[in-house]
Amino acid sequence: MKNKTLATWLAFWTGPLGLHRFYLYGWTDMLGWLLPIPTALGFYGLERVQQFGQDDTLSWMLIPLLGFTLAGCALNAIIYGLTPIEKWNARFNPLADSLTPSGRTNWGTIIGIAIALLLGTTVLMASLVFSFQRYFEYQIEAARLISQ
């Protein structure tokens, strides 16, 4: 029996590692195995910023990968939490009754949705702001070089 509340929290907290995918689809899920790659690349971008500073072009291309992965996992948590009980049980608990309690929405699910919405939106906006800021600074620097 796949619990909707547990899936919501796993998608939010351990989503960048793909653990929610393994919980719902098993160890053969390809997306679950691929999710750690953009997460690791994003952390590598953070490491490059600490090592080389903010002017490192590769780091400002890698850091948004981490942010977009976190935001995508928060979106998955919201989708899992808002799935109606009948659809949840039909998809993840097909042998059970359509109103089995593991697919119910409870306060733990609602709190998980709210936190995923709050922090996922914050991470997404921060990633977009960082990406656009670095891109436009790069364009201004290139224009200065051309004009000289």
Phi and psi restraints in degrees (value plus and minus 20) as a CYANA .aco file:
   2 LYS   PHI    -113.5   -73.5
   2 LYS   PSI     101.8   141.8
   3 ASN   PHI    -108.9   -68.9
   3 ASN   PSI     109.0   149.0
   4 LYS   PHI     -86.6   -46.6
   4 LYS   PSI     -59.8   -19.8
   5 THR   PHI     -84.8   -44.8
   5 THR   PSI     -64.6   -24.6
   6 LEU   PHI     -83.8   -43.8
   6 LEU   PSI     -61.0   -21.0
   7 ALA   PHI     -83.5   -43.5
   7 ALA   PSI     -58.7   -18.7
   8 THR   PHI     -82.3   -42.3
   8 THR   PSI     -67.7   -27.7
   9 TRP   PHI     -89.6   -49.6
   9 TRP   PSI     -57.1   -17.1
  10 LEU   PHI     -85.1   -45.1
  10 LEU   PSI     -60.6   -20.6
  11 ALA   PHI     -83.3   -43.3
  11 ALA   PSI     -57.0   -17.0
  12 PHE   PHI     -96.6   -56.6
  12 PHE   PSI     -70.7   -30.7
  13 TRP   PHI    -103.3   -63.3
  13 TRP   PSI     -56.6   -16.6
  14 THR   PHI    -138.5   -98.5
  14 THR   PSI      -5.3    34.7
  15 GLY   PHI     -78.2   -38.2
  15 GLY   PSI     -63.3   -23.3
  16 PRO   PHI     -82.4   -42.4
  16 PRO   PSI     -34.5     5.5
  17 LEU   PHI    -116.7   -76.7
  17 LEU   PSI     -26.8    13.2
  18 GLY   PHI      63.0   103.0
  18 GLY   PSI      -9.5    30.5
  19 LEU   PHI     -86.2   -46.2
  19 LEU   PSI     -52.2   -12.2
  20 HIS   PHI     -86.4   -46.4
  20 HIS   PSI     -54.0   -14.0
  21 ARG   PHI     -87.4   -47.4
  21 ARG   PSI     -59.8   -19.8
  22 PHE   PHI     -86.7   -46.7
  22 PHE   PSI     -56.6   -16.6
  23 TYR   PHI     -84.3   -44.3
  23 TYR   PSI     -62.4   -22.4
  24 LEU   PHI    -106.3   -66.3
  24 LEU   PSI     -55.8   -15.8
  25 TYR   PHI    -135.7   -95.7
  25 TYR   PSI     -29.2    10.8
  26 GLY   PHI      76.4   116.4
  26 GLY   PSI     156.7   196.7
  27 TRP   PHI     -94.1   -54.1
  27 TRP   PSI     -29.9    10.1
  28 THR   PHI    -111.9   -71.9
  28 THR   PSI     -16.4    23.6
  29 ASP   PHI     -91.4   -51.4
  29 ASP   PSI      97.2   137.2
  30 MET   PHI     -87.0   -47.0
  30 MET   PSI     -59.9   -19.9
  31 LEU   PHI     -83.8   -43.8
  31 LEU   PSI     -54.8   -14.8
  32 GLY   PHI     -81.3   -41.3
  32 GLY   PSI     -56.5   -16.5
  33 TRP   PHI     -98.5   -58.5
  33 TRP   PSI     -45.0    -5.0
  34 LEU   PHI    -107.2   -67.2
  34 LEU   PSI     -42.9    -2.9
  35 LEU   PHI     -78.6   -38.6
  35 LEU   PSI     -55.9   -15.9
  36 PRO   PHI     -86.7   -46.7
  36 PRO   PSI     -37.6     2.4
  37 ILE   PHI     -86.2   -46.2
  37 ILE   PSI     -74.5   -34.5
  38 PRO   PHI     -85.3   -45.3
  38 PRO   PSI     -48.3    -8.3
  39 THR   PHI     -84.3   -44.3
  39 THR   PSI     -67.0   -27.0
  40 ALA   PHI     -85.4   -45.4
  40 ALA   PSI     -58.9   -18.9
  41 LEU   PHI     -84.6   -44.6
  41 LEU   PSI     -58.5   -18.5
  42 GLY   PHI     -84.2   -44.2
  42 GLY   PSI     -61.7   -21.7
  43 PHE   PHI     -86.7   -46.7
  43 PHE   PSI     -53.2   -13.2
  44 TYR   PHI     -84.9   -44.9
  44 TYR   PSI     -57.7   -17.7
  45 GLY   PHI     -82.8   -42.8
  45 GLY   PSI     -60.3   -20.3
  46 LEU   PHI     -83.4   -43.4
  46 LEU   PSI     -59.7   -19.7
  47 GLU   PHI     -84.1   -44.1
  47 GLU   PSI     -59.3   -19.3
  48 ARG   PHI     -86.6   -46.6
  48 ARG   PSI     -55.8   -15.8
  49 VAL   PHI     -83.8   -43.8
  49 VAL   PSI     -62.2   -22.2
  50 GLN   PHI     -86.5   -46.5
  50 GLN   PSI     -53.5   -13.5
  51 GLN   PHI    -103.6   -63.6
  51 GLN   PSI     -64.0   -24.0
  52 PHE   PHI    -130.1   -90.1
  52 PHE   PSI     -27.6    12.4
  53 GLY   PHI      72.3   112.3
  53 GLY   PSI     158.1   198.1
  54 GLN   PHI     -95.3   -55.3
  54 GLN   PSI     -32.0     8.0
  55 ASP   PHI    -103.6   -63.6
  55 ASP   PSI     -19.2    20.8
  56 ASP   PHI     -93.7   -53.7
  56 ASP   PSI      96.8   136.8
  57 THR   PHI     -85.1   -45.1
  57 THR   PSI     -61.2   -21.2
  58 LEU   PHI     -83.2   -43.2
  58 LEU   PSI     -57.1   -17.1
  59 SER   PHI     -86.9   -46.9
  59 SER   PSI     -58.7   -18.7
  60 TRP   PHI     -96.1   -56.1
  60 TRP   PSI     -28.6    11.4
  61 MET   PHI    -111.3   -71.3
  61 MET   PSI     -46.5    -6.5
  62 LEU   PHI    -107.5   -67.5
  62 LEU   PSI     -55.8   -15.8
  63 ILE   PHI     -78.7   -38.7
  63 ILE   PSI     -62.5   -22.5
  64 PRO   PHI     -81.1   -41.1
  64 PRO   PSI     -44.3    -4.3
  65 LEU   PHI     -78.3   -38.3
  65 LEU   PSI     -62.0   -22.0
  66 LEU   PHI     -84.1   -44.1
  66 LEU   PSI     -66.1   -26.1
  67 GLY   PHI     -83.6   -43.6
  67 GLY   PSI     -62.9   -22.9
  68 PHE   PHI     -89.5   -49.5
  68 PHE   PSI     -53.2   -13.2
  69 THR   PHI     -86.4   -46.4
  69 THR   PSI     -65.0   -25.0
  70 LEU   PHI     -82.1   -42.1
  70 LEU   PSI     -62.5   -22.5
  71 ALA   PHI     -86.6   -46.6
  71 ALA   PSI     -59.3   -19.3
  72 GLY   PHI     -84.2   -44.2
  72 GLY   PSI     -58.8   -18.8
  73 CYS   PHI     -89.3   -49.3
  73 CYS   PSI     -55.3   -15.3
  74 ALA   PHI     -85.2   -45.2
  74 ALA   PSI     -58.1   -18.1
  75 LEU   PHI     -84.0   -44.0
  75 LEU   PSI     -60.8   -20.8
  76 ASN   PHI     -80.2   -40.2
  76 ASN   PSI     -61.4   -21.4
  77 ALA   PHI     -81.0   -41.0
  77 ALA   PSI     -61.6   -21.6
  78 ILE   PHI     -84.6   -44.6
  78 ILE   PSI     -64.0   -24.0
  79 ILE   PHI     -83.6   -43.6
  79 ILE   PSI     -64.8   -24.8
  80 TYR   PHI     -80.5   -40.5
  80 TYR   PSI     -63.9   -23.9
  81 GLY   PHI     -87.5   -47.5
  81 GLY   PSI     -50.3   -10.3
  82 LEU   PHI    -113.0   -73.0
  82 LEU   PSI     -21.4    18.6
  83 THR   PHI     -87.0   -47.0
  83 THR   PSI     109.2   149.2
  84 PRO   PHI     -81.3   -41.3
  84 PRO   PSI     132.3   172.3
  85 ILE   PHI     -78.1   -38.1
  85 ILE   PSI     -59.4   -19.4
  86 GLU   PHI     -85.8   -45.8
  86 GLU   PSI     -63.9   -23.9
  87 LYS   PHI     -88.3   -48.3
  87 LYS   PSI     -58.7   -18.7
  88 TRP   PHI     -81.1   -41.1
  88 TRP   PSI     -70.6   -30.6
  89 ASN   PHI     -88.0   -48.0
  89 ASN   PSI     -53.5   -13.5
  90 ALA   PHI     -86.2   -46.2
  90 ALA   PSI     -54.7   -14.7
  91 ARG   PHI    -106.1   -66.1
  91 ARG   PSI     -65.8   -25.8
  92 PHE   PHI    -125.9   -85.9
  92 PHE   PSI     -37.6     2.4
  93 ASN   PHI    -150.3  -110.3
  93 ASN   PSI      42.8    82.8
  94 PRO   PHI     -86.5   -46.5
  94 PRO   PSI     -43.6    -3.6
  95 LEU   PHI    -106.7   -66.7
  95 LEU   PSI     -28.7    11.3
  96 ALA   PHI    -113.5   -73.5
  96 ALA   PSI     149.4   189.4
  97 ASP   PHI     -84.6   -44.6
  97 ASP   PSI     130.9   170.9
  98 SER   PHI     -86.2   -46.2
  98 SER   PSI     -38.4     1.6
  99 LEU   PHI    -131.6   -91.6
  99 LEU   PSI       8.5    48.5
 100 THR   PHI     -80.6   -40.6
 100 THR   PSI     118.3   158.3
 101 PRO   PHI     -79.2   -39.2
 101 PRO   PSI     -42.1    -2.1
 102 SER   PHI     -86.9   -46.9
 102 SER   PSI     -38.3     1.7
 103 GLY   PHI    -117.5   -77.5
 103 GLY   PSI     -16.9    23.1
 104 ARG   PHI     -94.7   -54.7
 104 ARG   PSI     132.0   172.0
 105 THR   PHI    -113.1   -73.1
 105 THR   PSI     106.5   146.5
 106 ASN   PHI    -147.3  -107.3
 106 ASN   PSI    -192.5  -152.5
 107 TRP   PHI     -85.1   -45.1
 107 TRP   PSI     -52.6   -12.6
 108 GLY   PHI     -82.3   -42.3
 108 GLY   PSI     -58.0   -18.0
 109 THR   PHI     -87.3   -47.3
 109 THR   PSI     -64.5   -24.5
 110 ILE   PHI     -83.0   -43.0
 110 ILE   PSI     -63.2   -23.2
 111 ILE   PHI     -84.3   -44.3
 111 ILE   PSI     -60.7   -20.7
 112 GLY   PHI     -81.8   -41.8
 112 GLY   PSI     -60.7   -20.7
 113 ILE   PHI     -83.9   -43.9
 113 ILE   PSI     -65.5   -25.5
 114 ALA   PHI     -83.1   -43.1
 114 ALA   PSI     -63.9   -23.9
 115 ILE   PHI     -87.2   -47.2
 115 ILE   PSI     -60.8   -20.8
 116 ALA   PHI     -83.0   -43.0
 116 ALA   PSI     -59.8   -19.8
 117 LEU   PHI     -85.0   -45.0
 117 LEU   PSI     -65.6   -25.6
 118 LEU   PHI     -85.2   -45.2
 118 LEU   PSI     -74.6   -34.6
 119 LEU   PHI     -96.5   -56.5
 119 LEU   PSI     -54.5   -14.5
 120 GLY   PHI     -83.4   -43.4
 120 GLY   PSI     -62.6   -22.6
 121 THR   PHI     -84.7   -44.7
 121 THR   PSI     -61.6   -21.6
 122 THR   PHI     -82.3   -42.3
 122 THR   PSI     -65.5   -25.5
 123 VAL   PHI     -86.0   -46.0
 123 VAL   PSI     -61.3   -21.3
 124 LEU   PHI     -82.2   -42.2
 124 LEU   PSI     -66.8   -26.8
 125 MET   PHI     -84.9   -44.9
 125 MET   PSI     -60.3   -20.3
 126 ALA   PHI     -83.7   -43.7
 126 ALA   PSI     -59.0   -19.0
 127 SER   PHI     -85.9   -45.9
 127 SER   PSI     -62.9   -22.9
 128 LEU   PHI     -84.4   -44.4
 128 LEU   PSI     -64.0   -24.0
 129 VAL   PHI     -82.1   -42.1
 129 VAL   PSI     -65.9   -25.9
 130 PHE   PHI     -81.7   -41.7
 130 PHE   PSI     -64.3   -24.3
 131 SER   PHI     -82.4   -42.4
 131 SER   PSI     -69.8   -29.8
 132 PHE   PHI     -86.5   -46.5
 132 PHE   PSI     -59.7   -19.7
 133 GLN   PHI     -81.0   -41.0
 133 GLN   PSI     -68.8   -28.8
 134 ARG   PHI     -85.5   -45.5
 134 ARG   PSI     -58.5   -18.5
 135 TYR   PHI     -83.7   -43.7
 135 TYR   PSI     -67.4   -27.4
 136 PHE   PHI     -90.0   -50.0
 136 PHE   PSI     -54.4   -14.4
 137 GLU   PHI     -84.1   -44.1
 137 GLU   PSI     -58.9   -18.9
 138 TYR   PHI     -83.5   -43.5
 138 TYR   PSI     -61.7   -21.7
 139 GLN   PHI     -85.9   -45.9
 139 GLN   PSI     -59.6   -19.6
 140 ILE   PHI     -85.8   -45.8
 140 ILE   PSI     -61.6   -21.6
 141 GLU   PHI     -84.0   -44.0
 141 GLU   PSI     -60.0   -20.0
 142 ALA   PHI     -85.8   -45.8
 142 ALA   PSI     -58.3   -18.3
 143 ALA   PHI     -87.1   -47.1
 143 ALA   PSI     -58.2   -18.2
 144 ARG   PHI     -82.4   -42.4
 144 ARG   PSI     -61.3   -21.3
 145 LEU   PHI     -85.4   -45.4
 145 LEU   PSI     -57.9   -17.9
 146 ILE   PHI     -88.8   -48.8
 146 ILE   PSI     -59.5   -19.5
 147 SER   PHI     -93.8   -53.8
 147 SER   PSI     -35.8     4.2
